[in-house]
Amino acid sequence: MRATLMYAAGDVRVEDVQDPSIVEPTDAIIRITSACICGSDLWPYADLEPTTTGRPMGHEAIGVVEDVGTDVRTIKRGDLVVMPFAFSDGTCAFCHEGLQTACVHGGFFDGLATGAAQAEAVRVPLADGTLFALPVGEDDALMPSLLTLSDVLGTGHHAAVVAGVKSGDSVAVVGDGAVGLCGVIAAKRLGAEQIIIMGRHEDRTSLARELGATDVVAERGEAAAERVRELTGGFGVHGVLECVGTEQALETSVAMARPGGAVGRVGVPHYDAIPLAQLGFFKNVKVGGGPAPVRAYIEELLPDILDGKIEPGRVFDRTVGLDGVPDGYRAMADRESIKVLVRP
């Protein structure tokens, strides 16, 4: 089969690799019908050390089940399934608590052990606990929105949940990428009254407004925090959705939160310590979050997609085949594209 491999920073290739096969009796093999490039894929695209073997890429997918191991009970051949970015058994204590990203037998689709999803097929460990069968066909028009259930919609929702967003709240969203835009959707869905998107790219902030943002703040750092305070009567926002992962992004988030507010961080952190710890302490600001247990949120979010109440698929602004994946990385890195949909 053909798959995407990254050999070094900026060096993405699509090559022939060995077809995936059942390794454990709990595995499934899915033929991928839709995948995508994630903003987190841009970190290795910027700084991956050269490798002679190549790193398989991609952790978000929808596909058709082609084979299952002998212990798979709930997923069957022919099912159209969404594959979250983490695999989980669905039976351990953390899975029962809705924290599948901490599953004691689970892990992440990092491409090193399982293969990866920017490919024609992938092996999925712990298929029963990981995969979610969709009630539509593979050519359904809602496929882009359904694909967001594998990561970005659930991740934006997780940021809002951790930040405690509720009806009537004011919310700031740090990051105008796909996760941030899905954070806008999530905040609106949970009843936020004021949603401030932090961004300076008009195509993204315009889409954010269409998805529910009420205000746009283009400033950064302390100027951004000051502008948010102006928009909230001098207090700051109840909740901040930090969807970037840089030190400045978290610093700004803590500064924007009102006393007693909360920051839900889902941007993969690229810093060693939480900044502004003293300010956050004296403001009683709660800072939490981590990898989103998107598998836990699928049943809650799916009906709103099927009913057309939310349209997270609008974050995709470019569609490519496998041959177009390398240029898709370039386009996202150059901010020519928000998020690239891949149809193998």
Secondary structure by P-SEA (a helix, b strand, c coil): cbbbbbccccbbbbbbccccccccccbbbbcccbbbbcaaaaaaacccccccbbbbbbccbbbbbcccccccccccccccccccccccccccccccccccccccccccccccccccccccbbbbccccccbbbbcccccccaaaaaaacccaaaaaaaaaaaaccccbbbbbbccccaaaaaaaaaaaaacccbbbbbcccaaaaaaaaaacccccccccaaaaaaaaaaacccccccbbbbccccaaaaaaaaaaccccbbbbbccccccccccaaaaaaaacccccccccccccccccaaaaaaaccccccccccccccccaaaaaaaaaaaccccbbbbcc
